[in-house]
Amino acid sequence: MNLAANTILITGGASGIGLALAERFVKAGSEVVVCGRRADKLLEAQQKVPGLHTRVCDVAEVADRVALLEWVKANFPRLNVLVNNAGIQRRTQLAQNDEPWENHRQEITINVDAPIHLAMLFLPHLQQQQNPAIINVTSGLAFVPAAFVPIYSATKAALHSFTLSLRHQLANTPVQVLEVVPPAVDTDLGGPGLHTFGVPVDEFADSVMQRLANGETEVGYGFSEKSRLASRQEADAIFQQMNNR
Ligand SMILES: NC(=O)c1ccc[n+]([C@@H]2O[C@H](COP(=O)([O-])OP(=O)(O)OC[C@H]3O[C@@H](n4cnc5c(N)ncnc54)[C@H](OP(=O)(O)O)[C@@H]3O)[C@@H](O)[C@H]2O)c1
């Protein structure tokens, strides 16, 4: 992927991995729009990355997704890259759970429903652009689930599966379909302080950018690279190791 001269939308790009990628794409010479629900986080991101464009948007809402496309077409008609990065992670004990279904459904809506719908909504526009691409941010847990986040892991497996089919269906078009597969990264995912065991976000983002520039289509890092490439037997061993701590 050419990192310069793109116009890129990164969902959930006001923090964490999305912001780290946004910062690097801007530095490489691309124009970047990030969207998210919290206006204060978007403002903070803009202060950190001069030139960054922002848009308040809740990707859980179908109407917001449609409005986002219309806004992009009006304001950034040359937008050629969609990065489906927004996501949430919830820890769930399946057998001892008295939470309303709506809380769980929200995790599925944000992590699966939204990126699939956004990809389909944006495709007609992307297909008319130079060097179009869709980048889906999944997880190492798409390949080997962590049982303490069972719904999250399932959503990421679904998005990985969708990414493979999307790439296959678009193989004879100019639209590149790429997948970023993070390992545990030190961000606010799941809530502040819950992911401090992860690798530093800058280290991860630097590696992703380098590998995208090298033309790789599915990019992991460290533990997620191991999971992504594991045989079934190795994946079973990783599952045991990760879940029996
Ligand atoms: N950190 C890790 O260990 C890790 C590992 C594997 C995969 N990932 C994936 O990487 C992606 C980025 O996560 P992160 O680690 O960078 O965590 P993060 O800092 O919490 O970033 C997630 C971003 O998504 C946005 N978001 C959440 N729900 C949204 C919605 N309904 N509409 C619009 N934006 C929404 C959040 O902003 P608002 O709350 O303001 O909307 C936030 O900026 C996620 O897809 C995550 O699953 C992370």
The ligand as an ORCA input file, in Angstrom:
! r2SCAN-3c Opt
* xyz 0 1
  N      -5.820     -2.892     22.293
  C      -5.804     -4.161     22.031
  O      -5.244     -4.963     22.795
  C      -6.455     -4.687     20.770
  C      -6.183     -6.015     20.401
  C      -6.805     -6.526     19.262
  C      -7.658     -5.730     18.525
  N      -7.918     -4.449     18.900
  C      -8.866     -3.684     18.104
  O      -8.305     -2.447     17.738
  C      -9.359     -1.498     17.517
  C      -9.025     -0.213     18.241
  O      -9.046     -0.451     19.641
  P      -8.013      0.253     20.644
  O      -7.248     -0.823     21.294
  O      -7.310      1.348     19.973
  O      -9.006      0.785     21.771
  P      -9.573      2.253     22.065
  O      -8.477      3.204     22.345
  O     -10.637      2.052     23.078
  O     -10.184      2.677     20.662
  C     -11.444      2.305     20.235
  C     -12.055      3.517     19.548
  O     -13.306      3.136     18.985
  C     -14.212      4.188     19.207
  N     -15.560      3.633     19.218
  C     -16.065      2.685     20.035
  N     -17.369      2.504     19.787
  C     -17.690      3.349     18.774
  C     -18.893      3.643     18.099
  N     -20.037      3.033     18.420
  N     -18.858      4.569     17.124
  C     -17.714      5.216     16.804
  N     -16.548      4.991     17.427
  C     -16.542      4.072     18.402
  C     -13.823      4.788     20.549
  O     -14.182      6.156     20.648
  P     -15.564      6.638     21.332
  O     -15.718      5.832     22.602
  O     -15.369      8.093     21.560
  O     -16.638      6.361     20.338
  C     -12.300      4.659     20.515
  O     -11.707      5.836     19.999
  C     -10.647     -2.168     18.012
  O     -11.368     -2.689     16.932
  C     -10.122     -3.310     18.860
  O     -11.024     -4.372     18.951
  C      -7.323     -3.907     20.005
*
